[in-house]
Amino acid sequence: ALELTGEQLKSALEDAAEFKLKVRPADTLDMRRVTVLHASGLSMTLRADARRGQRVRELRIQNADGSYSPVDPAATYRVVTNSFLAGGGDGAATLKSAAHREDTGILETDALTDHLRGLGTVRPVRPESRVRVVLEAGGAVSYFRPARLARTALSPAA
């Protein structure tokens, strides 16, 4: 687990966008190819054609009641991710430099299995479009939901 300010959280998402767009640039003919970082408990708009630092917009965190509120740049949030991303993999420099970090040693598959067992019956949920990618080409603005997402979980720090 890592603790990041809202400002650092936005920076981490900008890191992810920068890396993902370098690896797989936005293609105006097939925008579904754009990959972005997915974070549960979070919604945002990614402006794929904007400069670094200006891509992540409308960043919101999910409240306990399911509604979303803007991320407070000064607030502290707990981010749970895998050791690869926490160690700076895939260009995650902001995650690597987090001041407070705790490695639980728990494998993601074990954590998910334990969580699902604790829930008992699991029902399918309807898909959400928490991440919206915007790409402007020739004056036309296109919105789409990415086909491939990396995984990171997010919650307000206790």
Buried (B, 14 or more C-beta within 10 A) or exposed (E): BBBBBBBBBBBBBBBBBBBBBEEEEBEEEEBEEBBBBBBEBBBBBBBBBBEEEEBBEBBBBBEEEEEBEEBBEEBBBBBBBEEEBBEBBBBBEBBBBBEEBEEEEEEEEEEEEEEEEEEEEEEEEEEEEBBBBBBEEEEEEBEBBBEEBBBBBBBBBE
